[in-house]
Amino acid sequence: MYTVDLHAHTRFFHGRRSLGDRYDPLGVRLLTELAARRGLDGVATTNHDYYTPFDPAPDVATLPGIEITTDRGHVLVVGPDPPRATKPGALSPAEAVALAHDRDCAAIVAHPFRNSTVRELEDVPFDAIEVNGKHPRSQPLVEALAAERDLPLVGGSDAHYPFEVGRAYTVVEADRLTPESVVDAIRDGRVSARVSRSKGNRLLRRGYRAVHSRKHVIDAFEEPTPGVGQPPGEPDED
């Protein structure tokens, strides 16, 4: 039995590829150090539309992954051989899932109730649906969706800053922790989602709510910019 955060990022420099590339080695080190402190056995590095192999961490397994921006929302791809890069918005969810399966990876619906209509697609063979740590109040909706689609639930923090890791995570029933064993466990339904209810995470959610409430007041007096989505952590902090 292992605990794994299946959705985490090693950077917060979106749109600044060269700056982010320089930060990634430090970002993954901070991410895994905090994951170890929180008792996790592994963390998947699922950066937006690119995958970089990282050196193994001493105490926490780093699992390969990528978060693909499809034309309907985000799809997590986790496994031994994720694609190195994808063009944002170029793939449909079905194409992203086919790409994942061709590379022996699991395809997961990321944050299905935030900036996504992927959940509306009934004929795409996803492997799991995510309970996202940034809006845990949507968990009952995600559970109902997973039951309707007969898919397992996994958990991921969607951490863009290292201190967010482990806000949600996945319990994986396996004899050993490898990318292959995680994919097998997801497809066999030997996984379950957990949301951290620790005091630290409760305080973090309150802080995010206060920031977002103030931002919404400011945004009400500003003209919205077409095509600009919500920043990481924006929606539905519990």
Secondary structure in CASP SS format (residue, H / E / C, confidence):
PFRMAT SS
TARGET T0000
AUTHOR 0000-0000-0000
METHOD secondary structure of the structure
MODEL  1
M C 1.00
Y E 1.00
T E 1.00
V E 1.00
D E 1.00
L E 1.00
H E 1.00
A E 1.00
H C 1.00
T C 1.00
R C 1.00
F C 1.00
F C 1.00
H C 1.00
G C 1.00
R C 1.00
R H 1.00
S H 1.00
L H 1.00
G H 1.00
D H 1.00
R H 1.00
Y H 1.00
D H 1.00
P H 1.00
L H 1.00
G H 1.00
V H 1.00
R H 1.00
L H 1.00
L H 1.00
T H 1.00
E H 1.00
L H 1.00
A H 1.00
A H 1.00
R H 1.00
R C 1.00
G C 1.00
L C 1.00
D C 1.00
G E 1.00
V E 1.00
A E 1.00
T E 1.00
T C 1.00
N C 1.00
H E 1.00
D C 1.00
Y E 1.00
Y C 1.00
T C 1.00
P C 1.00
F C 1.00
D C 1.00
P C 1.00
A C 1.00
P C 1.00
D C 1.00
V C 1.00
A E 1.00
T E 1.00
L E 1.00
P E 1.00
G E 1.00
I E 1.00
E E 1.00
I E 1.00
T E 1.00
T C 1.00
D C 1.00
R C 1.00
G C 1.00
H E 1.00
V E 1.00
L E 1.00
V E 1.00
V E 1.00
G C 1.00
P C 1.00
D C 1.00
P C 1.00
P C 1.00
R C 1.00
A E 1.00
T C 1.00
K C 1.00
P C 1.00
G C 1.00
A C 1.00
L C 1.00
S C 1.00
P H 1.00
A H 1.00
E H 1.00
A H 1.00
V H 1.00
A H 1.00
L H 1.00
A H 1.00
H H 1.00
D H 1.00
R C 1.00
D C 1.00
C C 1.00
A E 1.00
A E 1.00
I E 1.00
V E 1.00
A C 1.00
H C 1.00
P C 1.00
F C 1.00
R C 1.00
N C 1.00
S C 1.00
T C 1.00
V H 1.00
R H 1.00
E H 1.00
L C 1.00
E C 1.00
D C 1.00
V C 1.00
P C 1.00
F C 1.00
D C 1.00
A E 1.00
I E 1.00
E E 1.00
V E 1.00
N E 1.00
G C 1.00
K C 1.00
H C 1.00
P H 1.00
R H 1.00
S H 1.00
Q H 1.00
P H 1.00
L H 1.00
V H 1.00
E H 1.00
A H 1.00
L H 1.00
A H 1.00
A H 1.00
E H 1.00
R H 1.00
D C 1.00
L C 1.00
P C 1.00
L E 1.00
V E 1.00
G E 1.00
G E 1.00
S C 1.00
D C 1.00
A E 1.00
H C 1.00
Y C 1.00
P H 1.00
F H 1.00
E H 1.00
V C 1.00
G C 1.00
R C 1.00
A E 1.00
Y E 1.00
T E 1.00
V E 1.00
V E 1.00
E C 1.00
A C 1.00
D C 1.00
R C 1.00
L C 1.00
T C 1.00
P H 1.00
E H 1.00
S H 1.00
V H 1.00
V H 1.00
D H 1.00
A H 1.00
I H 1.00
R H 1.00
D H 1.00
G C 1.00
R C 1.00
V E 1.00
S E 1.00
A E 1.00
R E 1.00
V E 1.00
S C 1.00
R C 1.00
S C 1.00
K H 1.00
G H 1.00
N H 1.00
R H 1.00
L H 1.00
L H 1.00
R H 1.00
R H 1.00
G H 1.00
Y H 1.00
R H 1.00
A H 1.00
V H 1.00
H H 1.00
S H 1.00
R H 1.00
K H 1.00
H H 1.00
V H 1.00
I H 1.00
D H 1.00
A C 1.00
F C 1.00
E C 1.00
E C 1.00
P C 1.00
T C 1.00
P C 1.00
G C 1.00
V C 1.00
G C 1.00
Q C 1.00
P C 1.00
P C 1.00
G C 1.00
E C 1.00
P C 1.00
D C 1.00
E C 1.00
D C 1.00
END
